Amino acid sequence: MAAANVTDGRVFRAVSRHGTAWGRGISENVVWYVVRDCARRVELEHAAPHDLRRICAKLCHVNGGELEQIQFLLGHASVLTAERYLGCKQNLEEPVNDRFGCLFERKCLERC
């Protein structure tokens, strides 16, 4: 940000052919053009910005990202939306807290 002299506003901005930044951001069309151009370079026919967003979320999930973190990353109001987005469900039949074993049984509590 320092090299681009960006002190406030959006990081990505329109740039004139003279190399000077102008405006407060880029349009949705610019994002589409950039994604389409990059997709062509890697020989992908049908790639959209939303596809990249979904891929990012799925990569985060596969690499151990918590649903709540991914929900925050995507800006979803509900973790259920993030679940649908990822095509996964939380395992409510075997919740992680069931793995605590005897922690809450009387004989185990007496030993602690």
Residue pairs with C-beta under 8 A, 6 or more apart in sequence:
1 7
1 11
4 11
4 21
5 21
6 13
6 21
9 24
9 25
10 24
10 25
10 26
12 25
12 26
13 21
13 22
13 23
13 24
13 25
13 26
14 21
14 22
14 23
14 25
14 26
14 30
15 21
15 22
16 22
31 49
32 48
32 49
35 47
35 48
35 49
35 52
36 47
38 47
39 45
39 46
39 47
53 74
54 85
56 73
57 70
57 73
57 74
57 82
57 85
57 86
58 86
60 69
60 70
60 73
61 67
61 70
61 86
61 88
65 73
67 79
67 82
67 83
67 86
67 90
68 79
70 82
70 86
71 78
71 79
71 81
71 82
74 81
74 82
74 85
76 82
76 85
79 90
83 89
83 90
101 108
102 108
103 109
